[in-house]
Amino acid sequence: MTVTVYSADLVIPITAPSMLGGSVAVEDGRIRHVGDRDWVLRSLTDAGVAFDEVYWPGVLIPGLVNAHTHLQYTRMAELGRGQYDGFEDWANAFNRIYDDPARQDWAEAARDGAEQSIRYGTTCVADVVTDASAATALHDAGMRGVAYWEVMDWSNEQWRSHGIDAVNAALDAMPAQPAVGISPHAPYSLEAAPLLDLPDLARRRGIRLHLHLGESRMEAEWADGRSGMLADLWRSEVASFRAMRAGGIGYSATEFVDQLGVLGPDCHVAHGVYMTAEDRRRLRARSTAVALCLRSNRVIGLDDPPLTAYLTEGNQLAVGTDSLSSSPSLDVLGELPELFRLARSQGYANRDLGRRLLHSATLGGAIALGLSVGPSRIGQLQAGAIADMVFLDVPVSEIVDTIDDVVLHGAGRQVATLINGEVRWADPRFPR
C-alpha cells in the first residue's frame, strides 16, 4: 500500500518535541514515521517504499478530542447564543425546548453535530446520549470516542424495581463501535442507589463512566455544614444528595460521589467548577480527569473553574465544548483562548501554558476516554498511533510562540481533518 507523507511547517506531536519542517508518514490508517521531513523521506526511500507527499504551509497537530458534549442538542443553538442567570435559569429555558416534541429530530441533530465536529478538527468525542435515536451518531460518522448512555431522574425505589434492567437494555441496543459508556447525569439528579450501582454495572461490563460534577452551585461544599455521617444518610430510604442538602449536611458533591465509588481511572467528569482543594485532591487520588467547558459555564452564568489550581496541583485535564444548547460552537479550539486568559488572570505565569492547554485538547482528552495507549491510541502523532490529525492555517514562527498562536488564534482555522489517515473534511485550499 502506498504511504502518504503529510508535511507542514510545524508538526506538534504532543508526545514528542515539536518539529519545524516535520512530516508524518501514514500507512493503512496508522502512523509509520514521525520526524524531520528529510529523515522521514529518506527512511522511506531507503526502505524502497513508494509514497506521495502532501504539504501544508502551516501547523499539523493530532485530531482534537471533545471530552464532553451532547451532539443531539446541536439544533438548540438558540440557547447557546443567550446569557443566563445561573444553572436553574438556563435549565428552565432548556426544558421549554427539549419538552417540545415538534421541534426535535434527535438523530438528525446528532448527525449534524458529528459533521460540525469533523469540520472543526475533532476526531474523537465523549458524546452524552439522552435519547436512543441519537445513539448512533459517532458510529455512523466513523468517528472515535464513547457514546455515554445518560441515566437520570431515578429514585431509589424506582431503581431497585427495574433500573438495572432498563440501563442494561439501553446499553445493549447501542452500537458497540466506537465504544459505549454510562453517564450518571449528576449527583443531584439521581438518588444514592443508582449512583452506588452504576459504577459496578459499568465495571462489570468493562465500559467507562462520565458524569457532570461541580457544575451547579448547589454541589459546592458548605463549610459551615459538615456535620452528620454520609453512611447514615445512605441507609435511609430517601438517600440522595438533595436529601443531604435538605438536612443541612455540607459535604460537596465530589465527596458524595467519591464515597459511593463513582470516581476512578475509568471515569472522567465534566465542568469541575465548584471544587475545593479537597475535591481536587480526590480527583487526583482516583486518577479522574476533568473536562473543562468554560464557554458553556459562562453562557449559563456560573463561576469560573479553578484552572490555575488544577494546573499547579497536577490534575488531569481535558477540554469539552458541551452542546450548542449552552455553547457558541463545537470547535474545541474555541475553548482554548478563554482558558488561556483565565489561567493568566488566576496567576498562572509559566511559559508552558499554551502547550499544556493544547495537550488537554488532544492527549488529555484521549486519557480521559481511555484511548491514550494501546493499538487504538489517539491524541498523539507517534509511530503506531491511529492517523487522526488536523491541519491548521496558522503562520509558523518560533515553536513556543506558534503553539501559543494555535491556542489563541486557531479556532476556525482548520483546513483539513483526517480520520484513520483519510481526509474527512478539507478547505478548498488544502492540496488533495
SVG drawing of the C-alpha trace seen along z (x, -y; Angstrom):
<svg xmlns="http://www.w3.org/2000/svg" viewBox="-45 -39 63 47">
<polyline fill="none" stroke="black" stroke-width="0.4" points="0.0,0.0 1.2,-3.4 2.4,-5.6 1.2,-9.2 3.6,-11.7 1.9,-14.7 4.3,-17.6 3.9,-21.0 6.0,-24.0 5.4,-22.9 4.4,-19.4 3.3,-19.2 3.2,-15.5 2.3,-16.2 4.2,-13.2 7.5,-14.3 9.2,-17.6 7.6,-19.8 9.4,-20.0 9.9,-22.8 9.7,-21.3 8.3,-18.0 6.5,-15.1 4.1,-12.3 4.1,-9.2 0.8,-7.3 0.2,-3.7 -3.1,-1.9 -4.6,-4.4 -1.7,-4.3 1.4,-6.5 4.5,-4.8 7.1,-7.6 7.1,-11.0 10.1,-13.3 12.1,-15.8 10.9,-15.8 14.3,-14.9 14.6,-12.0 11.1,-10.7 11.5,-10.9 15.0,-9.3 13.8,-6.5 11.0,-5.6 13.3,-5.9 16.0,-3.7 13.3,-1.1 12.1,-1.1 8.6,-2.3 6.6,-4.3 5.0,-7.4 3.1,-10.5 3.6,-13.8 1.0,-16.4 2.5,-19.7 0.7,-22.5 2.4,-25.8 1.0,-25.8 0.6,-23.5 -0.2,-19.8 -1.5,-18.5 -3.3,-15.4 -7.0,-15.3 -8.9,-17.2 -10.8,-15.3 -14.1,-16.8 -14.2,-15.3 -17.8,-16.4 -20.7,-17.3 -24.3,-16.3 -24.4,-16.1 -28.2,-15.6 -28.7,-19.2 -26.9,-20.6 -30.1,-22.2 -30.8,-24.0 -28.2,-26.6 -30.5,-29.5 -30.0,-28.7 -26.2,-28.7 -26.4,-32.2 -28.1,-33.5 -26.9,-34.5 -28.4,-33.1 -28.5,-33.9 -27.3,-30.6 -27.9,-26.9 -31.7,-26.8 -32.4,-29.8 -30.7,-28.0 -32.3,-24.7 -35.8,-26.2 -35.0,-27.6 -33.6,-24.3 -36.6,-22.3 -39.1,-24.5 -37.4,-23.5 -36.5,-19.9 -40.0,-19.1 -41.5,-20.3 -41.5,-17.1 -42.4,-19.0 -39.0,-20.8 -36.6,-17.9 -35.3,-15.1 -32.5,-13.9 -30.9,-11.6 -30.6,-14.3 -29.3,-16.8 -26.7,-14.4 -25.6,-13.7 -25.3,-17.4 -23.2,-17.7 -20.9,-15.0 -20.4,-16.7 -19.7,-20.0 -17.2,-18.3 -15.2,-16.9 -15.2,-20.2 -13.6,-21.7 -10.8,-19.1 -12.4,-16.9 -11.9,-13.2 -12.9,-11.8 -15.9,-12.7 -17.4,-11.9 -21.0,-12.1 -23.6,-12.0 -26.8,-10.4 -30.2,-11.1 -32.5,-9.8 -31.9,-6.5 -32.4,-7.8 -29.2,-9.8 -27.0,-6.9 -25.6,-6.0 -24.1,-9.4 -20.4,-8.6 -20.7,-5.1 -22.4,-6.5 -19.9,-9.3 -16.9,-6.9 -15.6,-8.9 -13.7,-7.7 -14.9,-8.2 -17.5,-6.9 -21.3,-7.3 -22.3,-7.5 -25.9,-6.5 -27.2,-9.1 -29.0,-7.9 -31.0,-10.5 -34.2,-11.1 -34.2,-7.7 -35.4,-7.5 -34.1,-4.7 -37.4,-2.9 -37.8,-3.0 -34.2,-2.0 -34.5,1.1 -37.6,2.1 -36.3,2.0 -33.4,-0.4 -30.6,2.0 -32.6,3.9 -33.6,0.7 -30.0,-0.5 -28.7,2.8 -31.3,2.9 -30.4,-0.6 -26.7,0.2 -27.3,3.5 -29.3,1.5 -26.4,-0.9 -23.8,-0.3 -20.7,1.4 -18.4,-0.8 -16.7,-3.0 -17.5,-2.4 -20.3,-2.6 -20.2,-4.1 -22.5,-5.1 -23.2,-8.7 -24.9,-9.0 -26.1,-12.5 -25.2,-14.3 -25.3,-13.8 -28.5,-16.0 -30.5,-14.2 -30.1,-10.6 -30.7,-9.2 -28.0,-7.2 -29.0,-3.7 -28.3,-4.2 -25.1,-6.2 -23.9,-3.2 -24.9,-0.6 -24.0,-2.2 -20.2,-2.2 -20.3,1.6 -22.5,2.1 -20.1,0.2 -17.0,2.1 -18.6,5.5 -19.3,4.6 -15.8,3.1 -17.1,-0.3 -16.3,-3.8 -18.1,-6.3 -18.7,-10.0 -20.8,-12.5 -21.4,-16.2 -19.8,-17.2 -19.3,-20.5 -21.3,-22.3 -24.1,-23.7 -23.5,-25.9 -25.6,-23.5 -22.8,-21.0 -20.2,-23.2 -19.1,-22.4 -20.9,-24.2 -18.0,-25.0 -20.4,-25.5 -22.4,-22.4 -20.0,-19.5 -21.9,-17.5 -23.6,-14.1 -22.4,-10.9 -22.9,-10.1 -23.2,-6.4 -26.2,-7.2 -27.8,-9.1 -27.3,-6.2 -29.1,-3.8 -32.2,-6.0 -34.9,-5.2 -34.7,-8.8 -30.9,-8.7 -29.8,-11.3 -27.6,-14.3 -30.6,-16.6 -31.7,-14.9 -28.3,-15.6 -28.5,-19.2 -32.0,-19.5 -30.7,-18.0 -28.1,-20.8 -25.1,-18.4 -22.4,-20.3 -20.2,-17.7 -19.5,-18.6 -20.9,-16.6 -17.4,-15.3 -17.1,-13.8 -20.6,-12.4 -20.0,-10.5 -16.4,-9.5 -17.7,-7.7 -20.2,-5.9 -17.4,-4.6 -18.1,-6.6 -14.7,-8.1 -11.7,-6.2 -9.3,-6.0 -12.1,-4.7 -14.2,-7.8 -13.9,-11.4 -16.1,-14.3 -17.3,-17.4 -17.1,-21.0 -15.4,-20.8 -16.3,-24.4 -17.2,-24.2 -14.2,-22.2 -12.3,-22.8 -8.7,-21.7 -10.0,-18.6 -12.2,-17.8 -9.3,-18.3 -7.2,-16.0 -9.8,-13.3 -9.8,-13.6 -6.1,-13.2 -6.1,-10.3 -8.6,-8.5 -6.9,-9.4 -10.1,-11.0 -9.8,-13.7 -11.8,-16.9 -13.2,-18.0 -13.3,-21.8 -16.2,-23.6 -15.5,-27.2 -17.6,-28.8 -20.6,-26.8 -20.1,-27.8 -20.1,-31.5 -23.2,-31.2 -25.1,-29.6 -23.8,-32.2 -21.6,-30.1 -18.4,-30.9 -15.0,-30.1 -13.3,-26.8 -10.1,-26.8 -8.0,-26.3 -4.7,-27.5 -5.1,-25.3 -5.8,-22.3 -2.6,-23.2 -0.3,-23.7 -1.6,-20.8 -1.4,-18.3 -5.0,-17.3 -5.6,-15.5 -7.3,-18.0 -9.3,-17.6 -11.5,-20.0 -15.1,-19.9 -17.5,-22.2 -20.6,-21.0 -23.5,-21.2 -24.7,-24.1 -27.6,-24.5 -25.0,-26.2 -22.0,-27.0 -21.4,-29.1 -19.7,-26.3 -18.5,-22.8 -14.9,-24.0 -12.7,-22.6 -10.0,-25.2 -12.6,-27.9 -12.3,-26.9 -8.5,-27.4 -8.2,-31.2 -10.7,-31.5 -8.9,-29.0 -5.6,-30.7 -6.8,-34.1 -8.5,-32.6 -5.3,-30.9 -3.3,-34.1 -5.9,-36.1 -5.7,-33.5 -2.0,-33.9 -0.5,-31.1 2.6,-32.7 4.6,-29.7 5.6,-29.8 4.2,-26.3 0.6,-27.4 -0.2,-27.1 1.5,-23.7 -0.4,-22.4 -3.8,-23.6 -3.1,-22.0 -2.2,-18.8 -5.6,-18.9 -7.4,-19.3 -5.7,-16.3 -3.9,-13.7 -5.6,-14.9 -9.0,-14.0 -7.6,-10.7 -6.5,-9.9 -10.0,-10.8 -11.6,-8.4 -9.1,-5.6 -7.7,-6.0 -4.2,-7.2 -2.4,-3.8 -2.7,-0.5 -3.4,0.2 -6.2,-2.3 -4.3,-5.2 -5.1,-8.7 -4.3,-12.3 -0.7,-12.0 1.4,-11.8 3.5,-8.8 4.6,-5.7 1.8,-3.1 -0.9,-5.5 -4.1,-6.0 -3.6,-8.6 -6.2,-11.1 -4.8,-14.6 -5.8,-18.2 -4.1,-20.8 -4.3,-24.5 -3.9,-27.7 -1.7,-29.3 1.5,-31.0 4.7,-29.5 7.4,-31.3 9.3,-30.1 8.0,-26.9 6.6,-28.1 5.2,-31.3 3.4,-29.2 1.9,-26.9 0.6,-29.9 -0.8,-31.2 -2.6,-27.9 -4.1,-28.1 -5.1,-31.8 -6.0,-32.1 -6.5,-28.5 -10.3,-28.4 -12.0,-28.3 -8.6,-28.0 -8.8,-24.2 -8.1,-23.4 -8.3,-19.6 -9.4,-16.8 -8.1,-13.3 -9.5,-10.2 -7.8,-6.9 -5.5,-8.7 -8.4,-9.6 -9.3,-13.2 -12.8,-13.6 -13.1,-17.4 -11.0,-19.9 -10.9,-23.5 -10.7,-24.1 -7.2,-25.4 -5.9,-22.1 -4.0,-20.0 -5.6,-16.7"/>
</svg>
